[in-house]
Each structure stands twice: as C-alpha cells, then as structure tokens.
Amino acid sequence: ELNRLRRAALSMGFVELLEGLASIFERECTLLPPNLHLDCTIQMGHVAEMLRKPYSRELKNNITPVRTQFHKGDQ
C-alpha cells in the first residue's frame, strides 16, 4: 500500500506528502514500545529513509522491505 500511495501522490504532484510520511515513520519509530519486534523498527526506519531519496520520486520504482536477519529462510 505504501507504493500505491507514493505513486498516487507523485502522479498528482503532491511530493510534500512523501516528506510528511517519512517524518511520521521516523516519529513512530521513536514511540514504539520496547517489546515490539525489532524488525518493525528497522522496516519503518528504512521506509522513512527511502521516501526521502530521489530514487523514490520515480513512478516505476518500488520501495521494498530491507532484508534482515528476521526474514524467514535466512540462516
């Protein structure tokens, strides 16, 4: 859904929404309870970082989850 929202915002020229989302994700990272899975914090930080990169301003590109040690199948 993030990529869908990102593409819609870019299509309508609402680039400021991407910066706003990045700020929200960063803020939420600091407010997450300590008992929450670490992967959640990592992924939210990754999304915030990616939303600010010029790469994410291209409609054809998608933001994908960062691979962590918590992914299934990783040993």
PyMOL commands that set and color helices and strands:
alter all, ss='L'
color gray80, all
select helices_A, chain A and resi 2-11+16-31+38-51+54-57
alter helices_A, ss='H'
color red, helices_A
deselect
rebuild
show_as cartoon
